[in-house]
Amino acid sequence: MPIDSIAPWTHAYLRAQRALSAWIEADGRAARRLAFAARNAVMALAARERAQLARWVAWLLRSRALVARGLEQRLLRLDTRLARTVANAAAHLPALPAAPMQTARGARPTLVSHLG
């Protein structure tokens, strides 16, 4: 069985993810040029793939650097429906720990030591 037949991502999803990544990383004139490709790639996705992409972007938004760069506002200008889906996905992401993991000196952090 070919690997493509069991992969959870389609070529359209990967194309949209790459186009959106390039648009996110770009600034100024390059971002405006890449917006068209990103918008078209996102519009070509099925509903399930759009939801997966929105969840991926929601995880990216957990990065303070992307929030500082105004990614939420840029998403609204790029595709309002995608921006709403990202906001919904972000609301359903698991909460991150409030404090960094504390462990004994030299010990590797584990989920159990963090919850302890």
Sequence and secondary structure as in RCSB ss.txt:
>XXXX:A:sequence
MPIDSIAPWTHAYLRAQRALSAWIEADGRAARRLAFAARNAVMALAARERAQLARWVAWLLRSRALVARGLEQRL
LRLDTRLARTVANAAAHLPALPAAPMQTARGARPTLVSHLG
>XXXX:A:secstr
  HHHH SS HHHHHHHHHHHHHHH  HHHHHHHHHHHHHHHHTS HHHHHHHHHHHHHHHTSHHHHHTTHHHHH
HHH HHHHHHHHHHHHTS    SS     TT    HHHHH 
